Amino acid sequence: MDSGIGLLAAAAAVRRLRPDADLVLSSDPDSMPWGPRTPEDVTARALAVAEAAASHRPDALIVACNTASVRALTALRARLEPEVPVVGTVPAIKPAAAGGGPVAIWATPLTTGSPYQRGLIEEFAAGVAVTEVACPGLADAVEHADQAAIDAAIEAAAARTPEDVRAVVLGCTHYELVAERIRAAVQRPGRPPLVLHGSAGAVAAQALRRIGGLPDPGAPATSTVTVLQSGRESALPATALTYEEGRILAAVSPAR
């Protein structure tokens, strides 16, 4: 679940690990983005999106949204667990800091500088040079597949990113859909290869661990994808097909 197509990265990661897993993709395009909304509003909308997914009786729910994980994870777990394990998304600050830094964290303006993100930096990146980089407009541009707006937002954020960074944490699930464009913008000539740290792979693996469903090499590559938009069964939005992750999921039959 996510406010929009940011869930594609985690869903595609599950698909790669378990090609036999049926997927339900539940989003809320009627009210996205969630970032500017109050915590109470985000919680109410996240619960509605989660309950729409839960009506399909999933084995686990991945909250593939940093905003919802920060503001609504406790409420989601109180509503759905233990029947449905709920796995949240946390920016990959810990593995990025383990490389020694310097590290940049790209996130939405509201997440940047928030007590939540500062707490993660203090807990996992003590002694490492960390720069928080706000990326206004990037998530919305990715959601709408607005290529010019994506390029402009990435260029602006790259200009605020120190030249000596060795790693960039992608602190919004939407950013993982344009990871290579971010790498190209931040990589400096003559510097070591830049390392990007997303959350999709780790979150997918954690969800599968929670349900005892780790990768099965012998699993047949057959599954279904059900798409819910603000509770309504739908097709994958056209913008999803702009990204590799969306095309991976569109290839699953039936994708509806």
Buried (B, 14 or more C-beta within 10 A) or exposed (E): BBBBBBBBBBBBBBBBBBBEBBBBBBBBBEBBBBBEBEEEBBBBBBBBBBBBBBEEEBBBBBBBBBBBBBBBBEBBBEBBEEEBBBBBBBBBBBBBBBEEBBBBBBBBBBBBEBEBBEEBBEEBBEEBBBBBBBBBBBBBBBBBBBEEBBBBBBEBBBEEBEEEBBBBBBBBBBBBBBBEBBBEBBBEEEEEEBBBBBBBBBBBBBBBEBBEBEEEEEBEEEBEBBBBBBBEEBEBBEBBEBBEBBBBBBEBEEBE
